[in-house]
Amino acid sequence: MKVNIVTRILEANERLAEQNKALFKESGVFVLNIMSSPGAGKTTFIEATIKALEARGLRVAVIEGDIQGTSDAERIGALGVPVVQINTGGACHLDANMVREALPDLPLAGIGLLIIENVGNLVCPAEFNVGEDAKVMLLSIAEGDDKPLKYPLMFQESRALIINKMDLKPYLDVDVGKIRKDSLSLNPSLNIFEVSARNGDGIGQWVEWLAGYIDKNS
Amino acid sequence: MHEASIMQSVFEIALGKLEGSGYERVDSISLRIGRATGVVSDALKFAFEALKPGTPFYGAALVIDEVPVGGVCLSCGEDFSTDERFVFQCPACAGSRLDITRGRELDLTGMEVS
């Protein structure tokens, strides 16, 4: 017998993502899903963002997604911020269920922003919503200026693009203008920030924008 | 890269439909996959073959309908499809304001059971 059905394959994930989102809204928590290649500087960027936001009085918590290990969670924990480590055990992305299972360990009532650091990967995380308000992607200039056109989906799905490791620019043959131009052709409403998470350059502008964006959208 | 977890979701949805239907086996599964998703048909087929032994899908065929990227140009109204995975300009008027309506599908569209 032939059965005709039309069901979104990722429907189960979408449903859980909606449930997470409802819980975040109820708790008054704004949620960022941070995505990049491995080594682009997500954890250093998150550290810099937390320091700048706490100076403005915004309480932050972090979910760290990695295939294995707890070194990122230890770095974030050293800042005195609530943090939960998720080990995906091989999976290339976080999904809504993994995030849901981490939530009981976070003091949602006491925070204003939850930063979810996804598994380092430029492909898969873009396909799986976890209940976030905005996706933010990081690209370090050492990865090269050809990445937007090679991995377009993540650039299209993101609300903001952080171009990181700008302090390395004198040593690299990278065209930052091309990264900007190609990213904007994929996603005209993308907000782009050039930063060095390592020395703090550009973090002020990013945090200023983020604070305004959170006010407008929560 | 995440085709195995996507195929796992397909199996879960299809098993849910099979349960209580009075049928025992799945003979075919049909999917509709847009070309702008990061999902690769060959990898889906590989995951399907790897996952099906010992399940009601062991004898099933996998049918994949790949959907080209397409949409409507907001400047000239052209309804276009393309072989590219991403499109930045209207093929007719080169306008850049596009409403992309096809190519992001990731659907289970049918199954045959017996």
Interface residues (C-beta under 8 A of the other chain):
Chain A: M1 K2 V3 N4 I5 V6 T7 R8 I9 L10 E11 A12 N13 A91 C92 H93 D95 N121 V123 C124 A126 E127 F128 P152 L153 Q156 S185 L186 P188
Chain B: M1 H2 S5 I6 S9 V10 E12 I13 K17 Y23 L31 A36 T37 G38 V39 R85 F86 F88 S96 L106 D107 L108 T109 G110 M111 E112 V113 S114
